[in-house]
Amino acid sequence: MAQDFNRAMREGLADAVGFVGGALAGWWLGRQFGIDFIATSEWNARQVVGLLLIVGGCGVGRFVARRLMLKDKP
């Protein structure tokens, strides 16, 4: 039972770190292209691309964090 709890805690931590880190990386990437989704209130194609970068960053960040934090662990 302790192993299940430890695994669940590692998965939760990996998800949290991955989502937040990925979202920040996606937002940073968008800002490098001149798209700041967070700072603007209007909706147009550039803001949708910025939002997609943030959402995509969340998924990629979660995937990478799980691979790094859960590798070689039961």
KOLBA-359875 format. One line per 8 residues: number of its first residue (from 1); for each residue y, z, x of C-alpha. Coordinates in nm, 4 decimals, decimal comma. Each point is the difference from the previous one (the first is absolute). Example, Ala and Ser with C-alpha at 12.3 -4.5 7.8 and 13.67 -1.06 7.14 Angstrom:
1> -0,4500 0,7800 1,2300 | 0,3440 -0,0660 0,1370 .
END
This chain:
1> 0,0000 0,0000 0,0000 | 0,2381 0,0704 0,2873 | -0,0568 -0,3528 0,1339 | 0,0917 -0,1493 -0,3374 | 0,3199 0,2033 -0,0094 | 0,0920 -0,0972 0,3575 | -0,0645 -0,3680 -0,0721 | 0,2085 0,0171 -0,3181 .
9> 0,2856 0,1655 0,1877 | -0,0104 -0,2650 0,2747 | -0,0028 -0,2785 -0,2606 | 0,2947 0,1540 -0,1842 | 0,1985 0,0443 0,3193 | -0,0784 -0,3562 0,1097 | 0,1118 -0,1337 -0,3394 | 0,3255 0,1972 0,0054 .
17> 0,0881 -0,0931 0,3578 | -0,0999 -0,3621 -0,0589 | 0,1987 -0,0436 -0,3208 | 0,3188 0,1584 0,1322 | -0,0211 -0,1594 0,3445 | -0,0838 -0,3396 -0,1464 | 0,2828 0,0170 -0,2519 | 0,2478 0,0885 0,2734 .
25> -0,1325 -0,2817 0,2189 | 0,0315 -0,2485 -0,2881 | 0,3533 0,1156 -0,0744 | 0,0915 -0,0268 0,3705 | -0,1468 -0,3505 0,0178 | 0,1999 -0,1056 -0,3039 | 0,3189 0,1356 0,1556 | -0,0685 -0,2050 0,3127 .
33> 0,0081 -0,3106 -0,2226 | 0,3181 0,1168 -0,1724 | -0,1736 0,1191 -0,3175 | 0,0783 0,3610 -0,0884 | -0,1805 0,0732 -0,3248 | 0,0955 0,3682 -0,0025 | 0,3772 -0,0405 0,0427 | 0,0668 -0,2706 -0,2611 .
41> 0,0067 0,0335 -0,3772 | -0,0293 -0,3681 -0,0896 | -0,3233 -0,1858 -0,0658 | -0,0572 -0,3415 0,1519 | -0,2648 -0,1779 0,2039 | 0,1007 0,1731 0,3239 | -0,0417 0,3439 -0,1552 | -0,3419 -0,0935 -0,1397 .
49> -0,1066 -0,1102 0,3482 | 0,1278 0,3318 0,1362 | -0,2000 0,1896 -0,2616 | -0,3117 -0,2016 0,0835 | 0,0434 0,0850 0,3679 | 0,0140 0,3704 -0,0848 | -0,3016 -0,0164 -0,2321 | -0,1956 -0,2090 0,2497 .
57> 0,0908 0,2456 0,2730 | -0,1437 0,2827 -0,2098 | -0,3346 -0,1763 -0,0264 | -0,0173 -0,1033 0,3630 | 0,1127 0,3441 0,1162 | -0,2701 0,1688 -0,2075 | -0,2660 -0,2350 0,1349 | 0,1046 0,0560 0,3618 .
65> 0,0325 0,3769 -0,0385 | -0,3463 0,0269 -0,1541 | -0,1497 -0,2115 0,2785 | 0,1622 0,2124 0,2691 | -0,0474 0,3439 -0,1513 | -0,3488 -0,0422 -0,1469 | -0,1769 -0,2022 0,2669 | -0,3210 0,1511 0,1382 .
73> 0,0148 0,2873 -0,2483 | -0,2723 0,0724 -0,2596 .
END
